[in-house]
Amino acid sequence: MKIDNEIDFSNTSFYKLIDVGNFEKLEKFGNYYLIRPEPQAIWQRKKSNEEWKNLAHAHYIRNEQKTSYRNSESNANGGWKFYKKTPNAI
C-alpha cells in the first residue's frame, strides 16, 4: 500500500553518499544534493569545499558546528542555506 506523499526507496539509485568528512556528509537524494551534519565524520573530505558547494542544492548549517567527536553536547538548532532551486519539502 502506498500512502500519499510517501517516498519510494525501492529504487536504489534514489540515495547515494557522495563524500563525507569534516563532520558533514554530501548526499544525493534523487536529483538533489544536500550537505548535512555528520558528527562521526572526523576525517578529511576527499572532494574540495568548492566541489561540495558546486554540487549542493542546500546545506544544513548548525548554529554551533561540532568540532570534536568526543564532545557529546550538540546544538541541534540551525537552518538550511539554499544554493539552487529545490522542492518545498526540504
Order of alpha helices (4+ residues) and beta strands (2+ residues): beta-beta-beta-alpha-beta-beta
